[in-house]
Amino acid sequence: MRLREIQSELKERNVSYADCFDRESLVKRLLEARENHPVVSVTVTEKEDVAPPKPTESSHAPDNDDITAKNDANTVSLDADAEFDREVTITELRELRVKELKEKLSEYKVRWGTFNEKEQMVQALCNAMEQRFVQSKNFSRSGSITPGEVTDVTESVLIQEMGWLESDLQNGVATKPATADGNDPPHSPILLDIYAIWCGPCKMVAPQLEAAAAELGPTCRVLKIDSDKYQRLASVLRIGALPSLVYFDGGNVSKEVKRVEGALMKDGILDFVNECRSIAS
């Protein structure tokens, strides 16, 4: 669905979206609205006696197609061709107070101290929102990764997210990126946690990583993988200690930027990510 279609349906359901400033929050609001604010259509017809339908086996045990159809009805698909609507976004931002704009700029990690005019804040916030929209649109290659969450991945999903070749991994090496040609799509970087279920420090890191992922949102794909279950991958990555956090850039074929071993708290994880961003930029 396009942004205008999402907004239109929310209006039909009398649900406000004034505090939604990106596609992700609009989609979440629409899903909640579909669950809690159904659109009721009333059709006036002549009263007539209608025999109730006879029960069938399918009424007690719906088949998989029926279940899938019901699930699809509550799913908002993101149109791959959807574009960021700057005009609508700027119009909505101009309606906010300066205090609200400052709060939103802080959420998007945009410094507003040097802005003297409200319009400067509006334009800067719109640019940040557009950048996040592009990152969200190109967030996951496999479709298995959710922004703001830690995803425990399989080896095949990780290979797909990385853009690596199976043939290279069979030879014990990760695929090396080709020379950049400037045409690579803007994928979010990857923060990979290599852990083991028996590892005490790994268990300590898990909730800290989840808190960091929630703050990073669509700016970083946060993944973790079991080193015991996927020993080949741990060998290719040359993992020597657990837990290990490895940061990869967002290139068409991801390459390692830096790694850190040992347990980090949320702030330490975020500092590590910011350091890696500076190195990669």
Secondary structure, 3 states (H helix, E strand, C coil): CCHHHHHHHHHHCCCCCCCCCCHHHHHHHHHHHHHHCCCCCCCCCCCCCCCCCCCCHHHHCCCHHHHHHHHHHCCCCCCCCCCCCHHHHHHHHHCCCHHHHHHHHHHCCCCCCCCCCHHHHHHHHHHHHHHHHHHHHCCCCCCCCCCCCEEECCHHHHHHHHCCCHHHHHCCCCCCCCCCCCCCCCCCCEEEEEECCCCHHHHHHHHHHHHHHHHHHHHCEEEEEECCCCHHHHHHCCCCCCCEEEEECCCCCCCEEEEEECCCCHHHHHHHHHHHHHHHC
